[in-house]
């Protein structure tokens, strides 16, 4: 409903739970109007915005980068707090926890 009623449609819009990733070509002033439009839809939901830094923007666990030819590339993104430490397979945790770690890493690779 919010996207259908805005004057400034994004070229691309994807979301996952509470994160959205969109591309807009209307310019910064229209982008702020679009953000204001989204935030006027509900008092209990408020959107914030991050812009790219040097043509790259993290979304979930992916770093999306804008290439010079206008296409996009991506790579796995780890935030600064990531320690590369995972649950050891021989630990005394419920086996589904260990399988969950493996499944998550496998999904990230895909």
CORTATA-V920260 format. One line per field, one symbol per residue. burial: # if it has 9 or more other C-alpha atoms within 8 Angstrom, else .. A space follows every 50 residues. Layout:
# CORTATA-V920260
burial=???
This chain:
# CORTATA-V920260
burial=.....#...#..#.......##.#.....##..##.###........... .....####.#######........#.....................#.. #.........
